[in-house]
Amino acid sequence: MKRVVVIGGGPAGMMAACRAAECGAEVTLLEKMNKLGLKLSLTGKGKCNITNTEPQIMTFIEKYGENGKFLINAFNTFFNKELMEFLQNRGLVLKELSGGRIYPDSDNSWSVVDVFVSYLKKLGVRIELESPVKELLHYQNIIGGVVHENGTVLCDAVIVATGGNSYSKTGSSGDGYQLARVTGHKVTDLYPGLVPFNLLDMDPRLNGLKLKNVKATVTGEDEVLSEAFGEFYFTEWGADGSVILRLSTEVKEEVQEDYLTLHIDLKPALDGQKVHERILRDINSNGKLSFKNMLKELLPEKMITYFINRTRISEDTKIANITKEQRETIVKNLKDLTFTITGTRSFDEAIVTSGGVELSHIDPRTMESKKIKNLYFAGEVLNIDGDTGGYNLQAAFSTGYVAGENAAKEQENNEEN
């Protein structure tokens, strides 16, 4: 029986431990915190967006950018259908929301964690909590064991599934990157991924304002860097929401180097000319209306005073008296309301880490290191990150499954030889 140690009790680590045990390995799962699945419990704002129902693998991997192709084999082995069946067969009721997002019907992430914990115990996996790993033991490029805070475990294979740098309070503090580096693996530059923006001189009156179906664009030196559609909301320090999270990953390098400009199109369904025509119709039909009251038909109440200040038009101005130049100013701000991005929030507020263990050092068919035999990597520690909508958890579960299966299989091959 092959002895497998899994480092990290998050989604990738728990799945890896389950699969290795299913394949007949003697499995030890080491977790640095006092319980498993802490970061998983926070995903989807505590509701856990497990995966996405998109049926086509090649469409699915587009959500991970240029590194998505690394996941083709893992998804062919264990994809969303298999993940949902795995959970449902162990009693978890699932539901599908807009955009194909899959959640537990309980709306409670701990329901997912509980499924894994129960199954790990049923499989006889040895779970050691509060056991941060200090060192990987290896000789002549072959793994031999793990040194952790409470002792040493000798083994035949190790799976590193320690997560990234995001949400460090859950134990995801980048430990796996150091383990990778000392065993000869390159770790790419690391950035907060799917993270809110800090904006310059935020007006407190906007705090909490939510805008649906806006178009947001990020530019730098008059060059469009990225754009996205979706929900947007203001915070006391800047901007958040699905549209911002997507943009943050696309401009992760540029936003660390210089201030960028965020452009918000409040009326993306109308071009500038049609917005102008709409304002003219209001003027012609009710010219005695004040500018402030006209805006009530165009903007959320909470945004009106701020918008008036941006246009520098008196709120009491009768719209019949608004000049052509002022109309152009109104249209400009409705279609291109700009803010200065000074940076992103920290790793502790990022959903994922963008960057990780260099993929060219990992065999995508098995998740085994190409540098150290019987050493495997899975989950967020790898240089893979995707869009919101269940894509990051699916990558974690799939790579964990493949790593666990292959870490356990190795003994079978050795016995045959």
Secondary structure, DSSP 8 states (H G I E B T S, - for coil): --EEEEE--SHHHHHHHHHHHHTT-EEEEE-SSSSS-HHHHHGGGGT---EE----HHHHHGGGGGGGGGGHHHHHHS-HHHHHHHHHTTT--EEEEGGGEEEETTS-HHHHHHHHHHHHHHHT-EEE-S--EEEEEEETTEEEEEEETTEEEE-SEEEE----SSSGGGT-SSHHHHHHHHTT--B---EEES--EEETT--GGGTT-EEEEEEEEEEETTEEEEEEEEEEEE-SSEEESHHHHHHHHHTTTHHHHS-EEEEEES-TTS-HHHHHHHHHHHHHH-TTSBHHHHHTTTS-HHHHHHHHHHHT--TT-BGGG--HHHHHHHHHHHH-EEEEEEEE--GGG-SEEE--B-GGGB-TTT-BBSSSBTEEE-GGGBS----TTTHHHHHHHHHHHHHHHHHHHHHHHHHH-
